[in-house]
């Protein structure tokens, strides 16, 4: 499980990576199964009073159509995405302080340039890049935070030697 933490002023995301598929290496891509967790505050939401003594309530996946959700997507994705209708496995919690926590299961194919000329002593640097297309960095700020690899990471053909994080503030023609 690779856990990526991202934060915004009132929002944070992280990703849990559970599987890397090596069948796609011939086409310079890799497939991952992961859970992406996103958290934000939406002041427009009202927590139902007198409905529960808990500090949060669980919401079913159909709430994704009724409340604002981030448009986070995989920048280097080939197939699969957090916002795709094919990935309807969502879980929501609404907290008293108007925080929404969303967990989504995703299987995604990602681009990774691989050079096998030094096989079997080759190393590949593959990214999992998340971004928002419709929000400028002034309103949505994604920051990578510290994460750790899980002992439950399933892959017998690859070994993850290290993980690094970085920030990209690239400006595109359609926004920042």
Secondary structure, DSSP 4 states (H G I P E B T S, - for coil): -BEEEEEETTEEEEEEEEEEE-GGGGGTEEEEEEEEEEEEE-TT--PPTTS-SSSEEEE-GGGGGTS----EEETTEEE--TT-TT---EEEEEETTSEEEEEEEEEEEEE-----TTTTS--------EEESSS-TTT---EEE---B-TT-B-SS--------------BTTB-
